[in-house]
Amino acid sequence: MPAAARSIKASPEPPAAVVTAEKSTYGQILKSSAIIGGSSIVNIAVSIVRAKAMALLLGPAGVGLVGLYSSVLDLTHSIDGMGINRSGVRQIAEAAGSGEEERIARTATVLRRTSMFLGVFGAALLVLFCRRVSVWTFGSDKLAMPVAFLSIAVFVSAISDGQAALIQGMRRISDLARIGVLTAVFGAALTLVLVYFFREAAVVPSLVGVATITLGISWWYRRKVKIPTVSLTAQQVREEAGALLKLGFAFMASSVLTTGAAYAIRIIVRNGAGLEAAGLYQSAWAIGGLYVGFILQAMGSDFYPRLTAVANDDTACNRLVNEQAEIGLLLAGPGVIATLTFAPLVLALFYSTRFAGAVEPLRWICLGMGLRVIAWPMGYVILAKGVQTIFFWTEVAASVVHVGLAFVLVRIFGLPGATMAFFGLYIWHGFLIYAIVNRLTRFRWSPANLRTAALFLPLIGAVFLSFIVFPVWVATSLGTVAVVVSAIYSLRLLCRLVSLERIPRRIRNLLVSFRISPADARIAPQF
């Protein structure tokens, strides 16, 4: 790749903590996934309680209202954030890789100031256009005041992003996990209290309240990152902010396109099938991304900074991507199959039987999520390389394809068409990203990944088709067998990939008892 295509030069020598091309990172990937996954277990438990209560208190139409307001907030935040939540991570990770404390402090200071400025700008933007946004979203300007009130959430979210970017860039993964857990618990508690007493009128105040809680918690953990105070000249601020915003603009464009597509699809569903259908879509989307979400979050939290640190070494990049994709598919595969199989039960557990209409959309989302886990590690190569133009146009193309497919398929199939579009997007997007990354780094899938994909992808497809071809009880039985087989396969392979010394003694002995690990891995009890 030409040097001119890079927006920011990578450090000439990666830090010692960064893995070299010869050393496997399976253990590091599983460690970060376990940390994020541990917090995700708490988040899932909290989400079950929150979603169930919201479903009972608000119903499908109320859940649809939550989804529309959330889309407005996400879209505005994407515009005003200028992508610094991701460009900041890259800048901080690169500064940390250099080992220069002054450089880290300079980058962190500019990141904080820029976040505050963008927060004010975004809040003012939403207040200015609140009537127009209300008309676009709800077909009337009667909800302009609640939309304007969301500006508070936009302001505090921008500041939270800057703080989280510093924590992530310094690779404080445990702190990120704690922030996620505490935000989920306290945010859910506040939301449920407000919705219980005020019903639909509490939707916007609850979003503002959760954003404020996130700000407070991220600030607390931000204080633990010891950054020396530095004095910056106006020229230094301009240079640092310019680099931050230049790369951030590409991230912002990507985020706006993604959240804009999500917003547009919700409007398509609402216009084509009604507000209740929008609620069913929201519930299917929330559940479909819940389990896979922790794997993708781990990629962003730990994999992205590690990949950035070796961005100039194509061999190391390709190895990291293959390892991350393999672990991701092994972790995600059984969960995706289980969600496919038990979709009605999961929806009844998280929401209520009134959300049965989301079963088919949820299964289509599961198909897309299986492909998403494979495509995402490749996409991070483009980010790590800093190839802004390619990154921008792939995001444009993805958004156009996603919204275009949804527009056509919702007219033909109704609500399920919106989630068919998501599956179609990742069929197309996966081939596109592979071709781009192959050109950038000569990337090829490893034989191990090809074997794993050859098992999981047909198995996911077979379980999906079984619910179309066979009676429900037959398909559920086949799906249950597939869940057990895929889970055992994943555990056996993960035990081979990761050093057994990393696994606690009792868990290791349990794996041996079930013949998942080799017998010589058993450890005798110590007396």
N, C-alpha and C positions, 0 to 999 in steps of 0.2 A: 504494500500500500504506500503511495507517495507520502512523503513527510508533510506536504502541504495540506493533505486531507485531515491531518490530526489537529484538533483544536488545542490540545494541551499535551506537552511532551511528558512521557512517563519518566519516572526516575531511572537514571542510567543503571543503577544497581539495586535490585530488589532487596528489602530487608531480610535479615536472617530468618525471621519468622515465616517468611513466604516460602512455600514449598518449591523445590526444584523439580525439573522435569523427570528426574529419576525416582522420586519418592511418591508413593501412593498417598492420596488424601482422603481415602474412604473413611478413616477414623475421624478426621476433622469434619467431614461432611455429616457423618452420623451424629457426632457430638453436637454440632450446631443445630441439626434437625431435632435432636432429642431435647435440647434446651427450649427451642421454639415450640416443639411438639408438646413438651410438658406444660408450657403456658397455654397452648391451644386446648389441652384437655380441660383446663379450668374455663377457658373462654367458651368452649363448646357446652359445658355444663351450664354456664351462665346464660348462653344463648338459648338453650332449651327452655329455661325458666322464662327468660325475657320474651322469646317468640311466642311461647304458649300463652302467657298473660296478655300480650298484645293482641293475639288472635282472638282470645275470648272477650277482651274488652272492646276491641275495635272492629273485628270481623274482616273479611277480605277487602272491602272497600276502604276501611281505615288503614289497613296494611298498604294498600295501593297509594294512599295519600302520603304515608311515610316515605314510600319509595320515590314519589315525585318530588317532595321537598328535599329529600336526600340527594337526588340527582341535581337539583338546582344548586345546592350547597357544593357538591363535588365539582360541578362544572365551573362555578365562579371561583372556587378555590384553585382549580387547575389553571385558570387564566391568570389570576393575580399572583399565584405562587411562583411563576416563571421557572418552574422546574428545579428550584434550588433544593428541594428535598432530596433530589437525586444527584444533581450537579454538586451540591454541597458535600455529599458522601464521597464522591469521586475526588474532589479537591482536598478534603480532609484526609482521606486514605492515602493520597499521593504525598501530601505533606508529612503524614506520619511515617510513610515509607522512607522519606529522606532522613528521618531522625533528627531534624533541626527543630528545636523547640520554638525558636522565634518564628519560623515559617508557619508552624502549626498555630501559634497564637495569633499571627497576623490573619491567617485564613479564617480562624474561628471568630475573631472580632468583626471582620467584614461580613461574615455570614450572619451574625446576630443583627447587625445594623440593617443589612439588606432585608432580612426577614421582617423587621418591624416596619420598614418603609412600605414593603409590598403588602403587608397586612392592612395598613391604612388605605392604600390605594384600592385594594379589592373591596373593602367595606364601603368606601365611597362609591365605587362602581355599581355595586348591587343596589344601594339606596337610590342612586340616580336612575337606574333602569327598572326599578321594582314593578312599576305598573306594566311595562312591556313584558317583563318576565312572567308576571301573573297571567297575562292574556295568552302568551305562548304555551304556558304549562297547563292552565286550568280553563282556558277559553273565556276568561272574564278578569276584570281588574279588581274584583271584590277582595281578593286575597293579597293585594299589594302590600298592606301593612305587615302581615306575617312574613312575606318575602323580604321586606326591608329589615325586619328584626333579625333575619338570618345573617345580616352583615356583621353582627357581633361574633358569630361563630367563624365567619371568614377571617376576621382580624386575629382572633386568638389561635386559629388553626395555622396561620402563616408563621406565627412566632413558634408554635410547637414544632413545626416542621424544621425550623432552623436548629432547635435544640436536639431533636431526634437525629438530624443529619450528623451533628457533631458526635453524638454517642455511637451511631452506627459506623461512621468513618473511623473512629478509634477502635472499632470492633469489640465494643463492650456488649456482647450478645446477651449475657445474663441480665444486664440492666434493661435492654430492650424487651426481654421476655417479662421482666417484672412490671415494666410500664404497661405492657399489653394486658397483663392479668389485673392490675389495680384499676386501670381504666375501664376494663370490662365489668368488674364487680361494682365499683362505685357509680359508673355510668348507668348500668342496668338498674341499680337501686333507685337512683334519682328518676330515671325514665318511668319506672313502674309506679312510683309514688305520684308523679305528676299525671300520668295517664289514668290512673285509678280515680283520681278526684276530678279531672277536667276533660277526660276522654280526648276527642279530636283536637280540642283547643290546646292541648298540651304538646302536640307533635313538635311544633317549632321551638317552644321553650326547652323541650327535652334535648333537641339537637344542639342548642346553644349551651345548655348545661353540660352535656357530655364533652363538647369542645373545650369548655372552661376547665373541667376536671382534668382532661388530657394535658392542658397547658400547665396546671399546677404540678401534676405528677412528673412530667418531663422536665420541668424546671428543677424539681428536687434532685433528680438523678443527674441532670446537667451540672449541678453544683459539685458533684463528686469527681468530675473530670477536671483535674488541676491544669489550668491554662494560665501561664504568666501574663501579666498586664504589659501591653506594649503601646507605645505612642506611634501613631500613623500619620504620615503626611498626606495631604490631599492627593498627591500623585500616587502614593501607594494604595490609597483607598480606591481610586479610579481604576488602577491596574487590577487589583484583586477582584473588585466588583465586576469589572469588565469581563474578566475570565470566567467568573462565576455565572454571570448572566448570559454570556455568549454560548456556553455549553448548556446552561439552563434553558435557553430559548428552545433548543431542540427537544429537551425533555418536556418543557411546557407545551409545545406543539403536540407532542405525543400524548400527554395527559389530557389536553383539551379534546383531541380527536377521540380518545378512548372514552372519556366521560361524556363527551358530546354525543358519541354514538349510543352510549347507554341511555342518555336522556332522550335522544330521538326515537330509539326503539320503544321506550316506555310510552312515549306520545303516540307512536304507531299502534301499540297494543291498546292504549286507552281509546283512541279514535276508532279503531277497527273492531274492538271487542268489549269495550266498556271499562269503567273504573274497577269493577270487581275482578275482571281478567288481569288488570294491571297488578292487583294484589296477589293473584295466583302466580303471576310471572315473578314478582318480587320474592315470594316465598320459595319458589323453585330455585331461583338464582342464589338466594342466601344459603340454602341447604347444599346445592350442588357445588358451591365453592368452599364450603366449610372445612371439609377434611383435607382436600387438596391445598387449601389456602395456607396451611402451616408449612407445607413443603415449599411452596412458591415464596412464602415469606422468609424461610430459611435461606433460599437462594439470594434474595435481595439483601438479607442481613449480613451474611458471611461470605457467600460465594462471589458476589459482585466485587467487594473490596479485594478479595484474594486474586480474582481474575484481572482486575485493574493493575495490580502490582506486577504482573508478569505479561502485560499487554504486548510488549515488544518481542516476546518469545512465542512464536506460533506453535511450536511443539508443545510447550507447557500449556498454552491456551487450549489446544485440542484435547490434551489429556484431561485437563480439569473439566472440560465440558462433557466428555464421555463418562467420566467418573460421576459427575453430578447427575447426569441424565440416568445412569444406571441405578444409582441409589434412589433417585426420585421415582422412577418407574416401579422399583421393588417395593417402595413404601406406599405409593399411591394405588398400584394395581388392585390389591385386595380390597381397599376401601372403596374404590370406584365400583367394583363388582358387587360389593355388599350394598352400596347405595342403590344400584340398579335393581338388585333383587328385592330389597325390603323398602322400596320407595313409599308404598302406601303406609307402612308402619312408621317410617321416619316422619312423614308429613303429619300423621295423626299425633305422634309424640311431640313434635316441635310446635305444631299449630293445633288443628282440630280436624274432625271429619269433614267440615265445611270446605276444606282445602283439597279434597280428593281430586278436583279438576287439575291440580298441578302435578299429578303423578307422571303423565306422559311427557310434559315439558321437562320435568326433572330428569327423566331417563335420557332425553336428548342432550341435556347439559352434561350428564355423566360421560357420554361419548366424546363431547368436545373437551372435557377436562382431561381425559386420558391422553388426548393428543397435545393438549396444552403443556402438560408436564414434560413432554419430549421436546417441544419447540422452544420453551423458555430458556433453557441453558444456552442454546445456540444464539438466541437473540441478545444475550448479555455480551457476546463477543463484539457485536457492533457497538454497544455502549462502552465497553472497556477500550476499544480502539479509538473511540471518539470520532467516528466517521459520521458527522452530523447530517450531511446531505442524504446519505443512504438511509440512515435511521429515520429521518423525517418522512421520506417518500414511502418507505415501507409502512409507516404508521398511517399515512394518508390512504394508501391502497387498502390496508386492512379495514379502516373505518368505512370506506366507500363500499367495499365488498360486504361487510357486516350489515350496514344499514340497507344497502340495496337488496340483499337477500331477504332481510326481514320484511321490507316493504312488499316484496313480491309474495313471499311465503305466508305472511299473515293474511293476505287477501285470499289465498287459496285454502290454507289449513286452519286459519284462526289462530288462537293462542299458541298451539304447538309450533306453528311456523316461526315464531320469534326465536325459539330455542333450536329448531332445525338450522336456522341461520348461523347460530354460534358453532354448531358442529361443522357446517359447510365452510365457515371462516377458517377453522384450524386445519381442515384438509388442504385448503389452498395455501394458507399462511405457512404451514410446515414445509411444503415443497419450496416456497419462495425463500424462506430464511435459510434452508439448507443450501440452496444454490448460491446465495450471497456469501455465507460463511465459508463455503467451499472455495469461493473465489478469493476471499480475504486471507484465509489461513491454510488452504488446501485441506479443510476438515473432511474426515471420513468417520462414519460410525464404526466403532470397534466391534469385533466379532461377538464379544460378550453382550453388547447392547442389541445387536441384531438377533441373537438367540432369545434374549429376554423379551424384546418386542414381538418376536414370532410366537411367543407363548401368550403374552398378555393381550395384545390387540385382537387376535382372533377370538380369544376367550371372552373379552368384553363384548365384542360384536355378537357372539353366539348367545350370550345371556340376554342381550337386548332383543335379538330376533325371536328368542324362545317365547317371550311374552306376546309376540304378535302371532306366532304359529300355534302354540300349544295352550291348553287351558291353564289358568293361573296357578293351580296347585302343582301341575307338572313343571311349569317354568320356574316356580319358586324352589322346588326340590332340586332342579338342575342348577339353579343359581347358588343354592346353599352348598352343594358339592363343589362348585367352582370357587366359592369363597374359601372353603377349607383347603382345597388343593393349592390355590394360589398363595394363601397365607403360609402354608408349610414350605412351598417352594421358595418364597421370599425369605423366610427365616433361615432356611438352610444355606441359601446363597449369601445372605448378609453375614452369617457366622463364618463363612469361608473368607469373605472380603476383609473382615475386621479382626484385628488381633484379639484372641480370646482373653488375654490378660485385661482387656478393657471392660469385660463383662463381669458383673458381680458374681461371687461364688455360687450363691443359691440359684440365681437365674441360669448360670452355666450348667449346674447339675440338673436342673429341671429340663433344659434343652437336651441334655444327654439322655435323660429318662425317656423322652419322647422321640429319641433317635433323630433329632434335628442337628445336633452337634456330634462330632466323633467321640467315641467312648473315652479316648485318652484325654479329653478335655475336662473330665470330672475331677473335682478337687475334694479330697477327704476332709471331713470336718476336723477343726482344730480343737483339741481339749487342753 
